Amino acid sequence: MKYFERQDVIELLSKLVGIRSPYFEEEEIMAFTKNWCMENGLNARIMHYHEKKITNFKGQNVLVELKGQGPGPKLCLNGHLDTVKLCAGWTKNPLGELDDDRFYGVGSLDMKGGVVAELLALKAFREDFGDRFKGEIIASFVSDEEGPFGLGTDAVIEAGLLKGTSVSLCTEPNPLSGEGEFPALILGAKGGYGLGIELFGKSAHASKPETGINAVVDAAAVVDRIKHIKCLQDPLLGSGVYCVLGIESEIGACSVPDFAKIQLFRHTVPGEDKKTISAELKKAIEEADIRSEWKIVFRDTPSEGTDGFMPYTVDEKHPYTKMLLGSIKAVCNKDAVISYYLSIGDFNYLGSRLDGAPVFVFGPRGENIHGSDEYVYISSIQLIASVIYDFMTRLLL
């Protein structure tokens, strides 16, 4: 088994977490990562992209490409270097604090710890084998995964850089980390759409509300019916889910509100799409027996590829699944727990837009993702790096 030193993990993780990189503010961490790769024998480059339709965001990704001496599988490693915005309530240093096996900091678990594992595994593989392998590796360290559209990974896909990918591995954190389940191999994820229901009532004086049509009251009635919708059940991913994010309305001084918008997020499973969602919402609205006019509006997106996050699963009997499970068993000395993500991420783009190539999510252990005092276990990053290295040798040698 390839062993990765604890101090090497801490040193690189400290530097990555010490660089603030909330989504849309990733330039500094991209420059650091590219330079680290070049200093450690990995030929890296900055990929620039520009999303013009909605965000006007000019983003960057770091790409590392290793090519072997002959034809073979194409492995995609994926990780994001952006984080969520800093929240309140931190008692540890959000830019990095070590406490025994725990390393605290914004993005330490989601997902700079996983990126550290990928970088160290790539460095070791290049040092040990050079180009003496079959196939190729493309590692994409992307921006804007935490932002609204997953623009970094979308840009890599749209540029055609992942064409011909045989298998992808993403080191997003283990969703079972809070339950102590490690190692866990994720073989799929729910999808999702952002959408809203706009309601158009009739304004009137608040002293005579019965003469108007209150769009907010009608919105509340619709929300009450949404909770009764029975979503499709998938044997692996479970049930689709509605989450009401809020009700927006203009508040007048003394007037019946004539407009309201219900903001929703709908997690989906295979067999659910915009058409099925629209049909079930139409039924719920009709059952609410409201007086307002209404329309369903799905979130505007930059492109067809970012229209929604498609659900996907990987066959547990696929040869690459068995290969990765073998690597996990060899390194961790125990079988992996098979699990599935309840939410969305860049892995959805990889799992639904690369011609069916399997996408595995295998990341480190920790807690408090997107919250205060987020932390990752250093020892789990060491193991993840060893598993990636072992998997690369089985796949490409």
N, C-alpha and C positions, 0 to 999 in steps of 0.2 A: 504494500500500500504506500502511495506517495503521501508523505507527511508534510504539513504546512505549519511553520513555526507560529506560535501564538504572537510573538513580538512583531512579526511581519504583518500579521492581520491587524494588530492594534495600530501600528505605525501608519498604514495606508488608510484604515478606517478613520483615524483621528484627523488626517488631512482632508478627507472627503467631507466628513461631518462638519469640520471647522470652516468650510466654505458655504456661506448661505446660498441656497439655490432654489427658492420657491419658483413654481412654474412661471414661465415668461421672463425669468431672471437667471438664466443658466450660463451666461457667457464665461464667467470666471471658472466654473467647475469644468466646463468643456475644455477650456485651455489647459487647465491643470491635468486632466485625464489624458489628453492627447500627448502632452509633454512627458507624463509618467510612462506612457506606453513606449514612446520613442527612446527614453532613457533606459528602458528595460527590454530592448530587443524586439519590440513589437511595432511594425510599421503601421502608423495610424494617420488618419486625416480627418479634418473637419468637413462635414457635409453641411452646406447651407441650404435652407429652404425658406420660402416666403408664402404665407397663407394670405391671400389678398381679399377673399370674398367677405369674411366676417370679422376676423380678429386683426388683420393687417400685421400679423406677427412674423418677424424675421427670426427664425430659429436655427439652432445648430444641433448636430449630432456628431458623436465621435465614432468612426468606423475603423475596425481592425480586420484585415483580411489575410489569412494564411492559406497558401496554396501548396498542395503536395506535388509529388512527381508523376502522378498519373490519375486516371479517372477513378472516382469513388464517391461516397456519399457527401452531401453538402450539409454541414451542421450550422445552424443559426443559433448564436447565443444572444440573448436580449436582456437589457436592463435599463431602467431609467435613473437619471441623475438629478431630476427635479424632486422637490418635496412639496408638501402642503405648506400653507402659511403658518407662521408661529402662532400658537394658541396661548391662552392664559393658563395659569395654574402650575407652571413648572417649578419644581423644587430642586432640580438638577440643572447643570449647565446645558442649555439647548444646543450649544456648539461643541459638545463632547465632554463626557466625564466617565472615567473608568471606575467601576466598583466590583472588584474581584472578577467574576466571569461576565458581568453585565457591563455593556457600554451604552451609556445614555446619550441621546441627542436627536434633534429633528432629522428624520430620514435614516436614522441608524438601522432600523429594521426595514423600513419601507422607502427605498430599498438599497441604500448604500452598502449595507452588509452583504447583500447578494451580489452586488457589483464587485466588491472586494474579492469574493470567492471566484468570480469569473476571471477577473484580471490576473489573480495569482495563478490560477489553473492554466490560463493561456501562456503566461510567462514561463511556467515550468515546462509545459508541453513544447514550446519553441526551443527552450534551452536543451531539453533532452533529445528532441528528434529533428530539430531544424525543419527541412522540407521532406524528410524521409517518411512520408505517409501517403496514403491514397485518398484523394478527394480534396475538400477545402472547408475552411471555417470562416464564417463572417460573423463578427461580433458587433452589435449595434448598441451603443450607449446613448440613450435618446433623451430628448427634452419633452416637456408638456404631457407626460403621462397623467399627472395629477390635474392638469387643466381640463378644459371642456371637451376636447375632441381627440386626444391622443395624436397630436400632429406630428410628433417626431417619428414614431413607428410608421404612421401612415406615409410620411415622406419617403422613408426607406423602401416601403413596398411599392409606392407609385413610381419610384425611380428605377424599378426593375431589378434592384440589387439582390432581392431574395428569390428571384426566378430560379426554379430548379432545386429549391430547398428540399432536402430529404427528411429532416427532422429539426425541430426547434426546442430549445431549452431556455426557460425564463426563471430567474431566481427570485421572483416575488416571494414575500414571506409566507410561511405556512399558516393557512387560516385556522388551523387547530392549535396554534402556538399557545394560546391562553389555556388550553386544556392539557398542555404538557405532552401532546402527541408528537413525537419526533423519532425517526424520520417519517414524513408524510409525502407521498407522491400524488400530485393533483392531475387528474386525467380528464379535465373538462371544466367548463364554467357556464353559468347562466349568461344570457345576453341582456340587452336593455335598450330602451328608448326614453328620451325625454319628450314630454308632450304637455298640452294644456287643453282645457275646455273653456272657451270664451262664452259668456252669457250676456245677453243684451235685454235689459228690462225697460222700464219707463219711469222717468223721474217724476216726483210729486213732492208737495210740501210734507215735512215730517209730521205735521199735526194731523194729516189725513193720509196715512200710509196706504190705506185700502184703495186709494185712487191711483196709485202707481203700481209698478211691478218691481219688486225688490230683487235685484240680481244677486245680492249677497245671500239673502234668505234662500233663493233657489239654488245657489251654489252649495249651501249647507245641506239641502235636501239631496242633491246629487252625490255629494261626498258620503252621505249616509247610505246611499244605495251601492256605491262603489265597494264598500267593505263586504257586501254580500256576493260579489262576483266570484264565481268558482273558476279559477284559472286552470289551465291544462297541467296535468301531473305527468312528470317524466320519471321513469324508474331509476335513473341515475342522478339527475339534477334536482329532483323534487318538484315543487309547484312554482309556477309563475307567481309574481307578487306585485301588487300595487302599493306605492307609497305616496301619500298626499303630502306635498312639500309646502303648500300654503295656498291661501286665497288672497288675490290682489284686488284692490278696488280703490277708487277715488272717494275720499270722505268729504262730503259737503258739510256746510255749517248746520243746515237744517233741512236736508233733502233726502229723499229716497234714492239710494244708489242705483243707477241705471246700467252699470257695467261691473262685472266681476270675472276674474280668471282663476280657475283652479289649476295649479301647477302640480304635475304628476311625474313620477318616474315609475316605469313599468319594467321589472325584471322578467325576462322571457326564458322559455325552454323550447327545444325543437318543436315545430308545428305552430308556433305563435309568431305573428308578424303584424305589420301595420293594419292589414285588412281584418284579421281576427280581433285585434285590440279595438279598432273602430266599431266593429259589430257589437262587441260586448258592452262598450261604453254607450252606444246608441240605445241598447236595451235598458241599461241602468238609468239613463236620462229619461226615457219614456216611462219607466216605472216610478220615477220620482214625481211625475205629474206636475211639472213646473210650467209657469206661464211665460218665462223668458224665451226669446229666441236663442239659439246656441250653435256653436260649431267646434269641431275637434281640430286642433292645430298641433302637428308634430314639429319638434324643434328644427329650425333651419340649420343646415350643416354645410361645411365647406365643399363637400364633394360627395359623390355616390358612395365611395368607400367608407366615409365617415358618417353615413346616414344613420347607422345604428350599430350596436355591438351584437354580433350574432352569437348565439350559443353554440357550443361544440363539445364533443366528447372524443376520447381516444380509446380504442379497443384494448382492453386489458390483456388480450392474447396477441396483440401486434408484436412482431419480432423486436422492434425497438423498445417497446414497453418491457419485454422480458429482459432485454439487454441492460436497460437502466435499472431495473429492479435487481439484477445481478450485481451491478456496481454498488448499489446502496447496501445490499446484504454483505458484500465483501468488505466495504469500508466501515459500516456501522455495526456489523456483527448482529444484525437483527433485520427482520423483514419490514419493509415500509408499510405504513397504513395507507390504503388507497382512499382518496377523498376527492371532492369536487368543490370548486369555488361557488359561493352563493351570489357573488357580484361580478363586476366587469373589470377589465384592464386591457393593456396592450396585447395580452395573450389571446383575446378574442379576435383581434385583427389577424394575428398569425394563424390561429386555428381555423379561420373561416375564409381566408383569402390567399392561401398558398397551395391550392390544388389538393387539399386533403392531407398534406404532410402533417404527421402527428406533432402536437405541441405539448410539452411537459412543463409543469410548474413545480419546481423543487427549490425551496428557499429555507433560510435559517429560522431559528426559533427565537421568540422574544414576545413582548407585549406592548400594548398602548399605541397601536397604529393610529395615526392621525390625532393623537391626544397628547396630553402633557406627560412628561417623564417616559417617553417612548424609549425602549431599550432593546438591544439584541444580545444574545449570548455569543461570546467570542468563540467558544468551543464548537458551536453549531456552524459558524462560518468556516472554521478549519475543516470540519467534516464535509460541508458542501463543496469546498474547493477540491478535496480529495475525491469525492464522487464524480465531479465534472471531469477531472483528470483521468480517472479510471474509465469513464464512459467514452471519452475521446480516444483512448488507446484501443478499446474494444471496437469502436466504430470505424476508426481510420487506419489502424495498423494491420 
